[in-house]
C-alpha cells in the first residue's frame, strides 16, 4: 500500500497516459490504481469483521506484489535512462511519500492510547510506536509472539504497521540489490544486467518459499516475516523485468494471441482474487506452504492485464471512482485501523453494518484531506517553515515517541496480566521445591501439579499460596498455557479470533507427559474447558462443531480419556475440575464477550462427558464439581469478576475454602461427598 508511484514498465505501452511528473518516461496506468482500490476495500471489509470477507487480509498481499512491480519499474526506467540508480534520491522520495502520513497516523494512535485504550494497549503503545517509527513492527510482533489470528482479541492500534514495515525494509534493501546487479551501463542498454537481476530474484524467491518449510516456521513467523513474505514483492519485481523488455511490451500492446490470453487471464485473476478475499481463512494451511507466493502469481496476472491498452480488466479497474480510491489508498490504510478501534470502543453496541458505515465516514474524508494538504505538498517538494521535510521530521518523530512513552508509563496495571502471574507461579513453585522437607516419621505432603489453560494458571496460583503457608501439599511444575484446548487438531474460533491450537497445547501427549516424568506429582489437577466449548472445525471437516454435537463429543471424550490414561500409566491420580458457566465482566453481555462458548448448555455437556469418562476409570480420576460449588456459593460474580477466571486473591480463597480439601481427599484415596463425585 506504500508504493504509490504510478508506473508501468520501461517500455511504454500504447494507451498509457504520460506521467504528470518530471519522470515523463514513466507511463501511468489508471487500472493499477483500480487494483489498489480493490485491495484496500478487501482489507477494510476484513477489519470490519464481516464473515463474507474472511480472506480480506490478502489485500495486503496484493499491495506487496504491486509495490514490487512499481518500484522495480521505477528503478529499471532510471537505469535505462541514466545508466545508474541514484539510491539516495530513491530513498528521499520514499521518505517524502511515506513518512508524513505515517506520522499523522501515529498521532491518532497516541490519542487513542491516551483516551479509550485498554490498559494492555496503553502499556504496549510505547514499544509499538517506536517499532512503527523504525519500520520494525513486524519483527516486534514476531519476537513478542503476537498472533495475527488474534487481531480482534487484543488489537494494537499500530497492528497494521507490520505490512508497512515489510515494504519499507524492501525499499531499503532492494535498490542495493538492483544497483549491484545492474551496475553502471550505457544509457539505453541494460539487457544483460537485467537478466542477472532476474536470476538473483528467482533464487531469493525460491529461498523465501523453501526456508520456512525446511525449518518448520509457525504460521505467525511466516505471516509477519520479511523474509517469508518477500516472494510476494519479488514476484512483482520479476514481472516488471519481463514487461520492461521492448519485445514483450510490443506484444502486449499489439492485438494478437498474447494480448487475448493476458486479457482472459486477467479476468480470471479478478475472479480468483475476489473469491480468495471472500473465502480463504487466515489459518488455511496451504497459504503457509507457498500459498502466499501462489496468490502473488494471481496478482501478477491481474497487474499484467491492467497494462494492456484494451481489455475487460483495464476497462473495469480504470473507472474514475476506483482510480480515485486507489490514489488515496495509502492514507485509507494508515488511518483506518485506529479509527475502527475508536468506534468499537466508544460504540460497542453498534451493529456491524452501521458501525462499518461510520468507520468509513471517518476514514475516507481524512484520507482525502491528508492527500490534498499533507501528502501531495510534501511529496512534490513543499518546504516546512522554510526547511526541507527531512530536517523537520525529527521534531514530530520525537513528540510522537515521547507522547507514546508517557501514555505507556501512566498505564494502569493490566486487567489480566497472565504473563506476570505465570512468572509468579513459577517462583512460588521453585520456592516450595527448595524448602520442602519431611520430618522423620511423618508422611510427605502430596505433590500436586496443575495442567490446563489460563483458568488453571489462576487456580494454581491460589493453591501455591495456600500450600506455602499450610504445608498441606507441594505444588510442582505442570503444564499450564494460555488459550489451550485439549482438542489437539483442527481450528477453533470464538467471536474475537480464529486459529489453530497452540503447539504446546496441541502436543499435550508429549508436553504433559514430560512434565509428569520430570516432577513426578502424586496428583494432576486438570482444569480446562473455556477453549473446548467454543466452535471447533476438525481436520477435513468443513462443519463448525461444539459440545452437544455427536461428532465433536466423541473427539472431546477421546481426548479426555487420553489425558486420564497418560497420568494413570504413571500412577498419578487425576483430579479434574468441572467447568463453571462462562460469563462476562459486570455490564457486559456474555455472548458478545465470548460468543457461543458462553452457552450454558455447552459447559453442561462438557461436564457430562467428563463424568462419563471418569466413570470408565473410577480408580484413576476424581471429578471435583467446582461448577456446583460456585453456583451454590452465591459468590461467583465476586470470585470470577471477568466471568471466567479467579483473581489471584479469590483463587487463594477458593483453595482454602474448597479445593485443598478435595485434592487431599483424592490424594488419600477417599473423596469427600460434598461437591465431589469419584469416578462420576
N, C-alpha and C positions, 0 to 999 in steps of 0.2 A: 504493500500500500504506500510505500515511501517513494518509489521511483516513478515520478510523475512527468518525466520528460517525454513528451510525445514524439515518438520517433519510430522509424522503421528500419530497413537495412541500409547498407552503404549505397546500394544501387537503387535509386528512386524508382518506384513503380508508377505507371500511369494511373491517374486518378487520385494520387496522394496530393494533399494540399501542401504548398510550401510552408515551412515552419515560420511563425512570426517571431523569429529570434535572429540574432546575428549569425547563428549557425544555419544559414539558409539551405545548406545541402541536406539537412535533416528533414525528411518528409514527415508530414503529420497525417496519421490515420485516425479519423474520428472513432472508428469502431473499437480501437484499443481502449478509449475512454469508456465505451459501452461495456467492455469486458470488466473494467474496474467497477462500474456501477452494479453489474450482475454480482460480482464477488462481494462488494461491501453490503449489498442487500442480503446476501446469504448469511453473512456474519451477524448483521442486525437481527434477523429473524431467529437465528440460533440463540443469540444472547437474550432475545425476547422470551425464550423458554417455550417456543411453540413445538409441539410434537411432530408437526409436519416439516420441520426444518432441522431434523435430527443431525444431518450432516453439514449444516451451515458453516461449521468451523473450517471446512475445506475451502471456503472462500479465501482464507489466508494462504493456502497452497497456491491458489490461482494467482494471487498477488506476488508470491515468491517467483513463480515462473515468468510472469510478465515483467517483473523487475529485472530478472536475469537477462531477459531478451532486450529490454530497453537500454540497460546500462552497457551491455556488450555492443549494441548497435552504436551507441554514442562513442565508445572508445574506438571501435573499428572505423567509424567515419572520421574521427580526429586523426587516427593513424594514417588513413589513406590520404587525408588532405595535407598533413604536415610532416608525415614520416616519423612521428613520435607521439607519446602520450604524456601530456602535462598533468602529472598526478596531483601536484599542489593545486592547480586550477580546478581539477575534478573534485577534490575534497572540499575546496572552498565553496563550490556550487552546491554540493550535498549539504554542507553546514547551513548555508543560507536558506536552502529549501526545507530542511527538516527541523532544525532546532527551534525556530520561533514558535511553531505550532506545538511542538513537544513541551516547551516551557509553559505555554498557555494551558495546555492540558494538565500539567503538574500543579499549576495554581489551583485548578478546580479540585484535584485530588487532595491538596493540602487543606482547602476549605472544607471538603467532605470530612477529612480526618478530624478537623478541629470542631466540627459541629454535630454530625449524626453518626459517625463511625462507631462500630463496636469497640470494646476495649482491646480485643485481639487485633483489629485493623489498625487502631491507633498505635499500638505497641510496635507493629511491623512497618509503619509508614516510613520512618526514617531510613531503614535499610532498603525498603522497596524504592524509595525516591532516589537514593544515591545510586542504586543499581540502574534505575531508569536514566538518570543523568549521564551515567558512564556507559550506557548501552550494554549492560551485562545482566539484565533482568533474567534472561533465560537460564544463565548459569547459577544465579542465586536460587531460582526455583528448583533447579536440579539438586544443588547442594543441600537445600533445606528439605528435600523430599516432598515438595508440593505437587499435588496431582491436578492436572487439568480436568480430570474427570470429576473432581470435587469443586469445580469452578463456582457453582451456585451455592455450595455449602459454606465455604469460608472465603469469600472473594476479596482479593486485594483490589483497591481502586486502580492500581497500576498493573494488574494482571496482564492486560493486553499488550503491555510494552515488551513482552517476551519476543514477539514477532518482529517488532521494530529493532530490537537488539540484534536479532539474527541478520536482518537486512543491513544494518549499519556495519556489522562485522564483515559482511560480504563486501560492502562498499570500501572498506578499509583494505582488505586483503586482495580482492580480485584485480584491481588496477595494477598491483605489484606483479601478480602472475601474468597478466596480459602484457605489461611492459617488458617483462623478462622474456616472454615467449616471442613477442613481435619484434623487439629490438628497434633499432632505427632502420628506416628503409627509404628507398627512393619514392618520392611522392607519387601516388597512384599505383604502386606495385607492391602488394603485400601478400600475394597468394601463398608462397612457400611458408612464410611465418604464420599465416592464419591456419594453415594445415597443422603446423606444430602446436599452436594453441588448442586446436580441436582435439588433437591426440592427448594433450595433457588433461583437458577437461574430461575426456572419456575415461581416463584412468581414475580421476577423482570421483566421478560419478559411480563407477564400479566399486570403489573403496567405500564410498558413503553408504552404499546399499549393503555391501558384504560385511563390513566390520561389525555393525550391530548384531548381525545374525551369528557371526563367529563367536563373539564374546557374550552373547545372550543378554544384551541390554534389555531392561524392562521398558514398559510402554512409555512411562514418563521421561526416561532418559532419551528415548528415541524421539519423542514428541518435541521436547524442548531443545535438543542438542543442535548446535550449529552444524556440526559435522554430519549428523544423521539426517538433517533436513537440507543440506547443501545440494543434493542431487536435483531437487526441485528448481533451485536457482540456476544450477549449471546446465540443466537441460534447456532452459530458456536461452542461456548463453550459446549453446551449441546451435540452437535454431537460428539465432542471429547470425552466426558464422555461415550457416548454409544459405540463408536468403541474401546474404551480403554479396554472394558471387553473382556477377553480372549475368551469367548464363541462366542461373536459377531465377533471378529477378525477371529476366525477359520471358522465360517460360511461364512464370506465374501471371505475368501481365497479358500475355497473348492468349486468345481463345484456343482451346485445344484440350486434349485428354487430361493433362496435368491440372489445369485450372479447374476443369469439371470435377476431377477427383478431389481436389482441395475443397471445393465448394460443398460436395457431398460429405466429405469427412468433417468439415467444419459444422455442418448442420447436425451430424451425429454427435459431435463433441458438445454442442449446446445441449442436446437432449441428455447425454450422459452426465454432463455437469449438473444439470438441474435435478436429475434423478439422484445423483450422489448427494447433492445438497439436501435433498429431502429425506433420504433413507439410510445413509451409511452411518451407523452408530460409531461413536468415538473409540469404543473398545474393540471394534472389528479387527480380528487378528491379522487379516491379510494386509491391512494398512501398514503394520509393523514388520511385514515380511516383504518389503519392496513396494507396497501399495501406494505410498505417497509419491514415489517416482512414477509409478504407472499412471496415477492421476495427473501428474505433471505432463505426461505424454499427451493426455487428453487436452490439457490446456494448450500445449504446443499446436495441436491440430486446430484449436479454436483461434489462436493468435495468427496462424498462417492464413486461415480463411478470412480473417479481418484485414489482411494486407492486399488481397486481390481487388482489382478495380470494380468488379461486379460480383454479385452472388447473394444468397439469402442471409448469410451471417453478416456481411457488411451492411446490407440494407436494414436488417433488424437492429443491429447494435450501433449504427451510426445515426440513429434518430436523436433529434436535438435534446429531448429531456434526459435520455440515458447518457448522452455525451456530457451534459452539464453535471449530472450527478457524479460522473467519473472524474470531472475536474476538481470536485470538492471532496472526493472520497478519502483523501488523507486526513483532512480535518474531521470528517464524519467519524473515521475510525478512532482517532485520538480522543475526541471529546465524548463519544457516545457512552463508553463504559462507566465512567464516574457519574455521568448524568443518569444513566439507567439505575445505578445504585442509589442515587439520591431519591429518585421516585419510589423505589422499592422500600426504602427506609421511612420516608415521610408518609407514604400512602400504601401501607402493606395490605389493606383490604381491597384495593382497587383491582378489578378483574383484569385478566391478561390483555384482552383486546384494547380497552380504553387506556390501560397503562402504557401499552406499546405506542398508541397514537400520541399520548402526552410526551413520551420519551423522544419520539421523532420530532415533535413540535419544539422541543428544546434543542435537540442536536442539530438539525438541519439549518435553521437560521443562524446558529452560532458558527457552523462551518462556512456558511455563505459570507458572513461578516468577517470571519477570520481570513478567508481568501482575499476578500476585497481590501481590507485595511491592514492586514498583518503579513500574510504570506507573500502576496504578489509584490508589494513595495520593496520588501527586503530582498526577495528573490531577484528582483530586477535592479538592484544596486542602490536602493534608497539608503541614506545615511541616518543615523540616530543621534540627534543632538550634535550633528556635525562630525560624528565619528563612524568609522566602519563598524558593521554589526559584530564582527569577531572581537573588537576591542571592548564593546559594551557588554557582550554576553556574560562575562564573569559576574557582573552585578546581579542580574536576575537569577543566575545559577546559584550564587551564594545565598541570596534571600530565600529562594525556594528550599534549598538544603537546610538552612537554619530553621525555617518555619516547620519543616517536617520533623527535624530533630526535637524542637520544642514540643510539638504535638505528641511525639512518642515518649518524651521524657515526663510529660504530665499525664500520661495514660493511666487510668485506674488499673488495679490488678485484674488479670484475665478472669472472666466468669468461670471458666473451666480450664485450669492450667494443668492438663493431664501430664505433660512432659515433666513439669516440676514435681507433680505427685509421684510419677514413676521414679524419679531420682530419689525422692524422699523415702519411698518404699524400699528401694534397693539399699539405701543407707541403713534403714531400720533392720532389714534382714541381715545385713553384714554385721551390725552391732550385736544382734541376738546370737548369730553364729559364733562370734568371738567369746561372748560372755556366758554361753550355755554350758553349765556343768551340772552333774547329777551327784548329790551326796551319796556315800556308800549306804547300801541297804534300802535305797528308795528307787521307785520306778521313774524312768526318764519320761518327761512330758512328751506327748506326741508331736512328731514333726509334721507340720501342715504346709501344703503348697497350694497356691491359687492358680487356676487355669481359666482363661476366658477373655472377655473384651474389657472395655473401659469400666463397666459395672463391676467386674471382678477386681479391677485395679483399686477402685474406691473401697470396696468391701475388704480387700486385703489390707489396705492401709489401716482400717479400723481394727482388724484382727491383730496386726503387728503392734499397734499401740497398746491394745489390751493385754496381749501376751507379754509384752516387755515389762509391764507393771505387775501382772499377776503370776507370771511364771508357769501358768497352766498349760502352755503349749509353746512351740517354737515355730515361727513362720520361716520357711526356707524358700529358695528361688523356685518359681514355677514357670508358667507360660502365659503371660498377660500381654495383650497387644490391642491397641485402639482399633476400633472398626472391624472386629473379627466376626466372621460367621464360621460355624463348624461345617457348613456345606462347602466342601472344598472346591468343587468345579463349577464352571458356569459364570454368569454375570448376575449382579444384584443391583437393585435400584430403590431409592425412595423418592420423595418429592424434591430433593435437592441435588442428587448426584446419581451417577450410574457408572458401574465399572466392575472389574473382576475383584475377587477376594485378595487380600494382601498375601504375599508369598509366605510369610511366617504363619499365617492362619491356614492357608491352603495346604500347608505341609505339616499340620499338627501331628500326623502319624510319625513324623521324624523329629520335629522340634520339641514336642511334649515328651516323647519317649526319651530324648536326650536329657532333658531337664530332670525327668524322673530317675534316670540312671545315675546322673551326677549327684543329685541331692538326696535321693532315697527317702522321700517323705513316707510317713505312715498313712496319711490321709491326703487325698487330692480333692480339693473343693472346686467344683465346676460351676461357673456362673456365666451363662451365655443367653442368647435369645433375642435382644433387640435387632441384631443383624440377621437372625434366622427367620424372623417373621415378616420381613419386608419382601418385596417381589423378587423372585429368582427366575432366571432363564437358564435351564440346564443345557449342557452341550448337545448340539444337534437338534434342539427342540425350540421352535420359534415362539412357543407359548410362554407367557409370564405366569409363574405359579407361586403359591404360598401355602402355609399350613391350612389344612382343610381340603386341599386338592390331593386326591389319592396318589397321583404320581409323585408329587413333592413330599407327601407324608412318608412314602416308602423310602425315599432318599434320605430324608432327615432322620428317620428311625434307624436306618442302617448306619449313619454317621454316629448317632448316639451309641449304638451297640459297639461300634469300633472303638470309641473312646473308653467305654467300660472295659472292654477286653484288653485294651492297651495297658490299663493300670492293673487289672486282675492278673494278667500274666506276670506282673512284678510284685504281686501280693500287696498292692496298695489299695486301701479301701476308698471308694468314691463317695463323696457327699455332693449331691447335685441339687442346687437351689432352683426352685420353681421360678418362673418368670412372672413378676407382677405386671398388671396392666400398665401400658406405656402411656404417659400423659404428656403434659407440656408445662412450661412456666406459667405462673399466675397471669391470667388475662389473655393467654394465647389459646387458639383452637388446636387441639391435639392433631387433627387431620391436616391442618395447614402446617403445623410444626413438623410432623413426622411422616405424613402421608398415610397410605393404607395400613402400614405397620402398626398404627395406633388402634386398629380394630381389636376390641377385647376378645373377639372370637378367635383371633389368631393366637393370642397368648394362651387362651384356654386349650386350644388344640395342641400347641407346643407342650403344655404340661400333661395333657392326656397321653401323648406319645412318650414322654419321659417316663410316666408311671408304667406304661405298657412294657417298655424296655427294661425298667428296673425290676418288674415282676419276673422277668425271664432269668435274672441272676440275683436273687434276693440276698445272697451272702456277700455279693461284690459291691453293691451300691445301696446307699440310703438316700431317699429323696426327702429333702428338708423343704417344707412348704413356706417359703419366705413370702409368697404372694398372699396366702391366707393370713399369715401373721400381720402383714402390713395392713390388710383390709380390716382385720379385727381391731387393730390398734387405734384406728381413727385418726392417725397422725401421719398418714402417707404424704400429704402435701408438705408438711414441715420436714419430714425425713428425706424426701426426694423433691426438693424445690423445683428442679427442672423437669420433673415427671419421669426421669429415668435413673439418675444417679443419686446416691447418697453424697452429702458433703463429707469432708474429712472428719468433721465433728460428729455428724449424725451417724457416720459409719462406725465410729467408736461406740456410740450409744447403742446401736443395733447389735454390735458384737457383745457388749456387756449384758444387754437385756435378753438376748435370744440366741445368737449364733454360737457362741462359745459352748454353751451347754449342749447344744445339738451336735456339734462337732466332737466334743469329748465323749458324748454318749455313743456316737457312731464308732469312734476310735476304740472304745471299750467293748464294742460288740453288743451294746444294749441300748437301742434307740428309745428315747422318751416318747410318750404318747402325745404330748401336746405339740401340735403343729408338725409332726414328723410321721412319715409313712415309710416303713422299712420295706424296701422291695416293692413298693406300690401301695 
